Amino acid sequence: MCETVDYLKTHYQENPLFKYFNQQEFDYFLSLTETVEYEANQIIFHKGQEARGFFLILKGKIRVQREKEAEKPKVLADIEAPTVLGEMGLMAKRVRTSTALCLEPSTVLFFNKQKYLELLEKNDLMAFKLSHNVGTIVGEKMEAMNVAMMDMRAKFKEFTQFKASLFSDWNF
């Protein structure tokens, strides 16, 4: 578990967000972030809110959920340190598609999107490495979602076949 910035400083190479980073680039990245502490049940961001950057969870557990009026929130994921949160907001101009709620006291590093865009304008190598790594993380998440969707589809097809068999083989 990644509980502090000090721990991250000595283990950053284990985190896919920092693949290809050297020590100088990692230290520069850290200098551009803000450490934020949240209490249990505190919202990090709301669905529909403008994405101003992304978060690296250092400590705690965060629930990502989608809310609809007059309905109980739908849990999309419960994530723990060390995980990236809200990375899609870095790569595209968009609003948050879900709400992030702290399930326990949590510590995150916040990386501002405006700083990222300024680094890209300057052709900063660290920003390009970060782009590559975030893209890889997003791709891996999409692949996992595709596998889950295909599994659900197969189970639905199996259920549909079972249901058809049940109604054709049995007279009710």
Secondary structure, DSSP 4 states (H G I P E B T S, - for coil): ---SHHHHHHHGGGSGGGTT--HHHHHHHHHTEEEEEE-TT-EEE-TTSB--EEEEEEESEEEEEE--TTSPPEEEEEEESSEEESTHHHHSS-B-SSEEEESS-EEEEEEEHHHHHHHHHTT-HHHHHHHHHHHHHHHHHHHHHHHHHHHHHHHHHHHHHHHHHHHHHS--
